[in-house]
Amino acid sequence: MDNQSQRDRYNALRQQWPELFDNPVDFPFTILFEPSQVTAAEDAQRARLAALGQPESWACTGVVYEDPYLIVARDAVRFPGGFLGTYVRAIPATGAVGAAVLPVLDDQVVLLDHARHATRASHLEIPRGFGEPGVAAADQARQELLEEIGADAVNLTDLGPFHANTGMSSDVTRLFVAEIRAFGKPQAEEGITDVRLYPAREVAELIKTGQITDGFTIAAFTRAWLLARLPGLPSVEP
């Protein structure tokens, strides 16, 4: 995209999802929209980049990247200290809430051995997926269970929202815990190589020792534990 196309797409996003561009009263980060202020923020960022020997094009605001999964926007911002600059953030392309679900089978936690391109490694993690427009998060959770491990949720409990990276991304994922009665073959075409069963105490130990590093898995397990939804773990006093 050229600079004008980036800004035109940015303005279209503002119309589509105005809540992502809101400036609450007294909020310390202010998104700037008035053209002269936007230019001032870009100029300030260009000066910083030039001093570091970095491309000045990195100061241009607007939608700087977009594909079917991800939108990267660069905002003009007045920061808490009062100085101007730009700030990049990622936005899910669908705008929908995703879902991640912790399956429990016969008092054991079900985890996937999932090879991930981004980290070039395999991770123990729970089923999850991007949100789809018009699909409720609970329905999305059921769909991910069915697609990834061929399981139906007998009982599904909403554990609340989760932000994976508040410093970089606006996406929201809804966490769930699900009781299942059985599972089928893993979704090999998605890089899932195995489905494993663990006692809840062992999962806690895998998290403690850093063998489970996936944030969605850690968050869903922790919330399920705190809400007394996991068998075999001591209760957590409020």
ZIHULIN-V550913 format. One record per backbone hydrogen bond with DSSP energy under -0.5 kcal/mol. NH is the residue of the N-H (numbers start at 1). CO is the residue of the C=O. If there is no record, write none. Layout:
# ZIHULIN-V550913
NH_CO ; NH_CO
This chain:
# ZIHULIN-V550913
6_2 ; 7_3 ; 8_4 ; 9_5 ; 10_6 ; 11_7 ; 12_8 ; 13_9 ; 14_10 ; 15_11 ; 16_12 ; 17_13 ; 20_17 ; 21_18 ; 22_19 ; 27_24 ; 30_28 ; 30_78 ; 31_29 ; 32_76 ; 37_34 ; 38_34 ; 39_35 ; 40_36 ; 41_37 ; 42_38 ; 43_39 ; 44_40 ; 45_41 ; 46_42 ; 47_43 ; 48_44 ; 49_45 ; 50_46 ; 51_47 ; 52_48 ; 52_49 ; 53_50 ; 54_49 ; 58_55 ; 59_56 ; 60_57 ; 62_74 ; 63_6 ; 64_62 ; 64_72 ; 65_72 ; 67_70 ; 71_91 ; 72_65 ; 73_71 ; 73_89 ; 74_62 ; 75_73 ; 75_87 ; 77_75 ; 77_85 ; 78_30 ; 79_77 ; 79_83 ; 82_79 ; 85_77 ; 87_75 ; 89_73 ; 90_168 ; 91_71 ; 93_69 ; 95_92 ; 98_172 ; 99_129 ; 100_174 ; 101_127 ; 102_176 ; 103_101 ; 103_110 ; 104_178 ; 105_108 ; 106_180 ; 108_105 ; 109_198 ; 110_103 ; 111_109 ; 111_196 ; 112_125 ; 113_194 ; 114_112 ; 114_123 ; 115_113 ; 115_191 ; 116_121 ; 120_116 ; 121_116 ; 123_114 ; 125_112 ; 125_123 ; 127_101 ; 129_99 ; 131_96 ; 135_132 ; 136_134 ; 140_136 ; 141_137 ; 142_138 ; 143_139 ; 144_140 ; 145_141 ; 146_142 ; 147_143 ; 148_144 ; 149_145 ; 150_146 ; 151_145 ; 154_152 ; 154_179 ; 155_179 ; 157_177 ; 159_175 ; 160_175 ; 162_173 ; 164_162 ; 168_165 ; 169_165 ; 170_90 ; 173_162 ; 174_98 ; 175_160 ; 176_100 ; 177_157 ; 178_102 ; 179_155 ; 180_104 ; 181_152 ; 184_149 ; 187_148 ; 188_186 ; 190_187 ; 191_188 ; 192_187 ; 193_113 ; 193_191 ; 194_113 ; 196_111 ; 198_109 ; 200_107 ; 202_199 ; 203_199 ; 204_200 ; 205_201 ; 206_202 ; 207_203 ; 208_204 ; 209_205 ; 210_207 ; 211_206 ; 212_206 ; 213_211 ; 214_124 ; 218_214 ; 219_215 ; 220_216 ; 221_217 ; 222_218 ; 223_219 ; 224_220 ; 225_221 ; 226_222 ; 227_223 ; 228_225 ; 229_224 ; 231_229 ; 233_230 ; 237_235
